[in-house]
């Protein structure tokens, strides 16, 4: 009987640690994306914004060269 208690006591720590690791990992393995991580916009939207900003830069540079200093 004493050897059984020693065996249970010796296995209690590793089994408990394994159970805790399993429960903690279960929470991390969700298939849902993390709400704190921003999702990148679609490539086409980025290209449109790039073109719009390029046109705005050209317009502003044209305004600056047209204005005498």
MODELLER restraints for C-alpha pairs under 7 A, 6 or more apart:
rsr = mdl.restraints
at = mdl.atoms
